[in-house]
Amino acid sequence: MLAAMWILKGVFLGFGLFVGGLVLMVVVGIVGAIVKGSVQTGHATALSAIFAATIWNPFFYLALLGCILIGVSIVGSRGTPVP
């Protein structure tokens, strides 16, 4: 049981990287659109615009898989197990 914990740690690390990148992408996208002037302040951003950049985009799931694989690779590459 304890020997397989590195897989769970890697998945959590990868998922954390993914969520951090997702939040940063959405915030930078919305702020960038406001700065460019393509979005007027005082109006709501449509939920479909956020969905189009995230869950409707196949690269969203590719990035999720990539982040999880990177997290598992980082944790699994340690020579000595962490207690």
GUSE-7839 format. One record per atom (N, C-alpha, C): residue number from 1; residue in three letters; atom name; x, z, y. Coordinates in Angstrom, 2 decimals. Each point is the difference from the previous one (the first is absolute). Example, Ala and Ser with C-alpha at 12.3 -4.5 7.8 and 13.67 -1.06 7.14 Angstrom:
BEGIN
> k, r, a, X, Z, Y
> 1, Ala, N, 13.19, 7.80, -5.69
> 1, Ala, CA, -0.89, 0.00, 1.19
> 1, Ala, C, 0.90, 0.00, 1.20
> 2, Ser, N, -0.35, -0.72, 1.05
> 2, Ser, CA, 0.82, 0.06, 1.19
> 2, Ser, C, -0.77, 0.73, 1.09
// end
This chain:
BEGIN
> k, r, a, X, Z, Y
> 1, Met, N, 0.83, 0.00, -1.20
> 1, Met, CA, -0.83, 0.00, 1.20
> 1, Met, C, 0.86, 0.00, 1.25
> 2, Leu, N, 0.99, 0.88, 0.04
> 2, Leu, CA, 0.83, 0.12, 1.19
> 2, Leu, C, 0.91, -1.20, 0.16
> 3, Ala, N, 0.34, -0.65, -1.10
> 3, Ala, CA, 0.89, -1.16, 0.07
> 3, Ala, C, -0.68, -1.19, 0.66
> 4, Ala, N, -1.32, -0.07, -0.07
> 4, Ala, CA, -0.73, -1.13, 0.59
> 4, Ala, C, -0.45, 0.27, 1.43
> 5, Met, N, 0.35, 1.14, 0.55
> 5, Met, CA, -0.42, 0.32, 1.37
> 5, Met, C, 0.64, -0.92, 1.03
> 6, Trp, N, 1.15, -0.60, -0.32
> 6, Trp, CA, 0.64, -0.89, 0.97
> 6, Trp, C, -0.87, -1.21, 0.28
> 7, Ile, N, -0.82, -0.40, -0.97
> 7, Ile, CA, -0.90, -1.14, 0.22
> 7, Ile, C, -1.06, 0.39, 1.02
> 8, Leu, N, -0.57, 1.18, -0.15
> 8, Leu, CA, -1.00, 0.47, 0.94
> 8, Leu, C, 0.59, 0.21, 1.39
> 9, Lys, N, 1.21, 0.55, 0.05
> 9, Lys, CA, 0.67, 0.16, 1.30
> 9, Lys, C, 0.24, -1.35, 0.66
> 10, Gly, N, 0.39, -0.98, -0.79
> 10, Gly, CA, 0.24, -1.33, 0.53
> 10, Gly, C, -1.26, -0.66, 0.52
> 11, Val, N, -1.10, 0.18, -0.73
> 11, Val, CA, -1.28, -0.56, 0.45
> 11, Val, C, -0.43, 0.66, 1.30
> 12, Phe, N, 0.15, 1.31, 0.10
> 12, Phe, CA, -0.37, 0.69, 1.24
> 12, Phe, C, 0.89, -0.43, 1.16
> 13, Leu, N, 1.29, -0.18, -0.25
> 13, Leu, CA, 0.90, -0.47, 1.05
> 13, Leu, C, -0.39, -1.41, 0.44
> 14, Gly, N, -0.25, -0.88, -0.95
> 14, Gly, CA, -0.40, -1.36, 0.33
> 14, Gly, C, -1.33, -0.06, 0.74
> 15, Phe, N, -0.95, 0.80, -0.44
> 15, Phe, CA, -1.30, 0.03, 0.67
> 15, Phe, C, 0.14, 0.56, 1.41
> 16, Gly, N, 0.86, 0.99, 0.17
> 16, Gly, CA, 0.24, 0.55, 1.34
> 16, Gly, C, 0.64, -1.03, 0.92
> 17, Leu, N, 0.95, -0.76, -0.51
> 17, Leu, CA, 0.60, -1.08, 0.79
> 17, Leu, C, -1.05, -1.03, 0.38
> 18, Phe, N, -0.87, -0.33, -0.93
> 18, Phe, CA, -1.03, -0.99, 0.25
> 18, Phe, C, -0.99, 0.48, 1.06
> 19, Val, N, -0.46, 1.22, -0.10
> 19, Val, CA, -0.97, 0.53, 0.97
> 19, Val, C, 0.63, 0.09, 1.38
> 20, Gly, N, 1.26, 0.44, 0.07
> 20, Gly, CA, 0.68, 0.05, 1.29
> 20, Gly, C, 0.12, -1.38, 0.63
> 21, Gly, N, 0.37, -0.99, -0.80
> 21, Gly, CA, 0.08, -1.36, 0.51
> 21, Gly, C, -1.34, -0.56, 0.40
> 22, Leu, N, -1.04, 0.33, -0.75
> 22, Leu, CA, -1.34, -0.47, 0.31
> 22, Leu, C, -0.49, 0.55, 1.33
> 23, Val, N, 0.18, 1.30, 0.20
> 23, Val, CA, -0.42, 0.61, 1.27
> 23, Val, C, 0.78, -0.61, 1.16
> 24, Leu, N, 1.30, -0.17, -0.18
> 24, Leu, CA, 0.82, -0.59, 1.05
> 24, Leu, C, -0.44, -1.44, 0.29
> 25, Met, N, -0.31, -0.78, -1.05
> 25, Met, CA, -0.43, -1.37, 0.20
> 25, Met, C, -1.31, -0.08, 0.78
> 26, Val, N, -0.96, 0.84, -0.36
> 26, Val, CA, -1.30, -0.04, 0.68
> 26, Val, C, 0.14, 0.45, 1.45
> 27, Val, N, 0.74, 1.07, 0.25
> 27, Val, CA, 0.15, 0.49, 1.36
> 27, Val, C, 0.75, -1.01, 0.86
> 28, Val, N, 1.10, -0.55, -0.51
> 28, Val, CA, 0.77, -0.99, 0.77
> 28, Val, C, -0.84, -1.26, 0.22
> 29, Gly, N, -0.79, -0.40, -0.98
> 29, Gly, CA, -0.85, -1.17, 0.16
> 29, Gly, C, -1.05, 0.18, 1.07
> 30, Ile, N, -0.64, 1.15, 0.02
> 30, Ile, CA, -1.04, 0.25, 1.00
> 30, Ile, C, 0.61, 0.16, 1.38
> 31, Val, N, 1.08, 0.78, 0.11
> 31, Val, CA, 0.64, 0.20, 1.31
> 31, Val, C, 0.60, -1.31, 0.50
> 32, Gly, N, 0.60, -0.78, -0.90
> 32, Gly, CA, 0.56, -1.29, 0.40
> 32, Gly, C, -1.06, -0.95, 0.52
> 33, Ala, N, -1.16, -0.01, -0.63
> 33, Ala, CA, -1.09, -0.86, 0.45
> 33, Ala, C, -0.52, 0.45, 1.37
> 34, Ile, N, -0.03, 1.30, 0.23
> 34, Ile, CA, -0.45, 0.51, 1.30
> 34, Ile, C, 1.01, -0.37, 1.08
> 35, Val, N, 1.30, 0.14, -0.31
> 35, Val, CA, 1.04, -0.32, 0.97
> 35, Val, C, 0.00, -1.49, 0.33
> 36, Lys, N, -0.19, -0.86, -1.00
> 36, Lys, CA, -0.04, -1.44, 0.23
> 36, Lys, C, -1.22, -0.40, 0.81
> 37, Gly, N, -1.04, 0.80, -0.05
> 37, Gly, CA, -1.21, -0.32, 0.73
> 37, Gly, C, -1.05, -0.70, -0.82
> 38, Ser, N, 0.23, -0.19, -1.29
> 38, Ser, CA, -0.99, -0.68, -0.82
> 38, Ser, C, -1.14, 0.93, -0.42
> 39, Val, N, 0.17, 1.29, 0.21
> 39, Val, CA, -1.05, 0.98, -0.29
> 39, Val, C, -0.25, 0.78, 1.27
> 40, Gln, N, -1.25, 0.07, 0.41
> 40, Gln, CA, -0.33, 0.75, 1.20
> 40, Gln, C, -0.14, 1.48, -0.35
> 41, Thr, N, 0.55, 0.83, 0.87
> 41, Thr, CA, -0.15, 1.43, -0.23
> 41, Thr, C, -1.45, 0.40, 0.25
> 42, Gly, N, -0.42, 1.02, -0.67
> 42, Gly, CA, -1.39, 0.46, 0.15
> 42, Gly, C, -0.92, -0.62, -1.04
> 43, His, N, 0.50, -0.94, -0.79
> 43, His, CA, -0.80, -0.60, -1.05
> 43, His, C, 0.56, 0.44, -1.35
> 44, Ala, N, -0.87, 0.06, -0.96
> 44, Ala, CA, 0.42, 0.41, -1.35
> 44, Ala, C, 0.67, -1.17, -0.72
> 45, Thr, N, 0.98, 0.34, -0.82
> 45, Thr, CA, 0.60, -1.01, -0.87
> 45, Thr, C, -0.89, -0.13, -1.24
> 46, Ala, N, -0.37, -1.20, -0.31
> 46, Ala, CA, -0.90, -0.22, -1.13
> 46, Ala, C, 0.66, 0.45, -1.30
> 47, Leu, N, -0.78, 0.60, -0.85
> 47, Leu, CA, 0.51, 0.46, -1.28
> 47, Leu, C, 0.44, -1.18, -0.85
> 48, Ser, N, -0.65, -1.14, 0.16
> 48, Ser, CA, 0.39, -1.17, -0.78
> 48, Ser, C, 1.40, -0.49, 0.39
> 49, Ala, N, 0.43, 0.23, 1.25
> 49, Ala, CA, 1.35, -0.39, 0.40
> 49, Ala, C, 1.04, 0.87, -0.71
> 50, Ile, N, -0.30, 1.27, -0.16
> 50, Ile, CA, 0.91, 0.89, -0.72
> 50, Ile, C, -0.01, -0.33, -1.48
> 51, Phe, N, -1.18, -0.30, -0.55
> 51, Phe, CA, -0.09, -0.38, -1.40
> 51, Phe, C, 0.75, -1.31, -0.27
> 52, Ala, N, -0.07, -0.93, 0.93
> 52, Ala, CA, 0.69, -1.29, -0.18
> 52, Ala, C, 1.51, 0.20, -0.09
> 53, Ala, N, 0.52, 0.98, 0.72
> 53, Ala, CA, 1.44, 0.25, -0.03
> 53, Ala, C, 0.40, 0.88, -1.17
> 54, Thr, N, -0.96, 0.65, -0.64
> 54, Thr, CA, 0.34, 0.94, -1.07
> 54, Thr, C, -0.63, -0.42, -1.32
> 55, Ile, N, -1.15, 0.52, -0.33
> 55, Ile, CA, -0.51, -0.12, -1.37
> 55, Ile, C, -0.44, -1.40, -0.38
> 56, Trp, N, -0.27, -0.89, 0.95
> 56, Trp, CA, -0.35, -1.38, -0.33
> 56, Trp, C, 1.24, -0.88, -0.10
> 57, Asn, N, 1.16, 0.55, 0.31
> 57, Asn, CA, 1.24, -0.77, 0.02
> 57, Asn, C, 0.75, 0.23, -1.32
> 58, Pro, N, 0.32, -1.07, -0.73
> 58, Pro, CA, 0.71, 0.21, -1.28
> 58, Pro, C, 1.39, 0.59, 0.19
> 59, Phe, N, 0.63, -0.21, 1.15
> 59, Phe, CA, 1.32, 0.58, 0.24
> 59, Phe, C, -0.08, 1.53, 0.14
> 60, Phe, N, -1.17, 0.52, 0.34
> 60, Phe, CA, -0.21, 1.44, 0.06
> 60, Phe, C, 0.28, 0.63, -1.37
> 61, Tyr, N, -0.54, -0.60, -1.04
> 61, Tyr, CA, 0.18, 0.53, -1.35
> 61, Tyr, C, 1.41, -0.28, -0.52
> 62, Leu, N, 0.59, -1.10, 0.42
> 62, Leu, CA, 1.38, -0.29, -0.36
> 62, Leu, C, 0.93, 1.04, 0.63
> 63, Ala, N, -0.27, 0.37, 1.25
> 63, Ala, CA, 0.80, 1.02, 0.67
> 63, Ala, C, -0.18, 1.36, -0.68
> 64, Leu, N, -1.22, 0.32, -0.43
> 64, Leu, CA, -0.25, 1.26, -0.70
> 64, Leu, C, 0.82, 0.05, -1.30
> 65, Leu, N, -0.06, -1.06, -0.77
> 65, Leu, CA, 0.77, -0.06, -1.24
> 65, Leu, C, 1.49, 0.08, 0.28
> 66, Gly, N, 0.46, -0.72, 1.02
> 66, Gly, CA, 1.42, 0.03, 0.35
> 66, Gly, C, 0.47, 1.38, 0.41
> 67, Cys, N, -0.79, 0.70, 0.81
> 67, Cys, CA, 0.38, 1.34, 0.43
> 67, Cys, C, 0.05, 0.97, -1.17
> 68, Ile, N, -0.96, -0.11, -0.90
> 68, Ile, CA, 0.01, 0.89, -1.16
> 68, Ile, C, 1.22, -0.29, -0.88
> 69, Leu, N, 0.33, -1.28, -0.19
> 69, Leu, CA, 1.18, -0.34, -0.79
> 69, Leu, C, 1.29, 0.48, 0.67
> 70, Ile, N, 0.07, -0.10, 1.32
> 70, Ile, CA, 1.17, 0.50, 0.73
> 70, Ile, C, 0.11, 1.51, -0.15
> 71, Gly, N, -1.13, 0.71, 0.12
> 71, Gly, CA, 0.01, 1.45, -0.16
> 71, Gly, C, 0.44, 0.43, -1.39
> 72, Val, N, -0.51, -0.66, -1.03
> 72, Val, CA, 0.39, 0.32, -1.37
> 72, Val, C, 1.48, -0.33, -0.22
> 73, Ser, N, 0.46, -1.10, 0.59
> 73, Ser, CA, 1.41, -0.37, -0.15
> 73, Ser, C, 0.92, 1.01, 0.67
> 74, Ile, N, -0.38, 0.48, 1.19
> 74, Ile, CA, 0.82, 0.98, 0.71
> 74, Ile, C, 0.08, 1.30, -0.79
> 75, Val, N, -1.14, 0.49, -0.44
> 75, Val, CA, -0.01, 1.27, -0.72
> 75, Val, C, 0.65, -0.15, -1.37
> 76, Gly, N, -0.21, -1.12, -0.67
> 76, Gly, CA, 0.55, -0.21, -1.33
> 76, Gly, C, 1.49, -0.27, -0.02
> 77, Ser, N, 0.57, -0.37, 1.15
> 77, Ser, CA, 1.41, -0.33, 0.04
> 77, Ser, C, 0.90, 1.23, 0.15
> 78, Arg, N, -0.59, 1.15, 0.18
> 78, Arg, CA, 0.80, 1.22, 0.13
> 78, Arg, C, 0.68, 0.30, -1.33
> 79, Gly, N, 1.29, 0.32, 0.06
> 79, Gly, CA, 0.74, 0.29, -1.23
> 79, Gly, C, -0.36, 1.32, -0.61
> 80, Thr, N, -0.25, 1.00, 0.83
> 80, Thr, CA, -0.34, 1.32, -0.51
> 80, Thr, C, -1.44, 0.32, 0.35
> 81, Pro, N, -0.76, 0.55, -0.92
> 81, Pro, CA, -1.39, 0.32, 0.31
> 81, Pro, C, -0.10, 1.15, 1.00
> 82, Val, N, -0.98, -0.09, 0.86
> 82, Val, CA, -0.23, 1.04, 0.98
> 82, Val, C, -0.98, 1.00, -0.60
> 83, Pro, N, 0.31, 1.27, 0.00
> 83, Pro, CA, -0.91, 0.97, -0.63
> 83, Pro, C, -1.27, 0.20, 0.79
// end
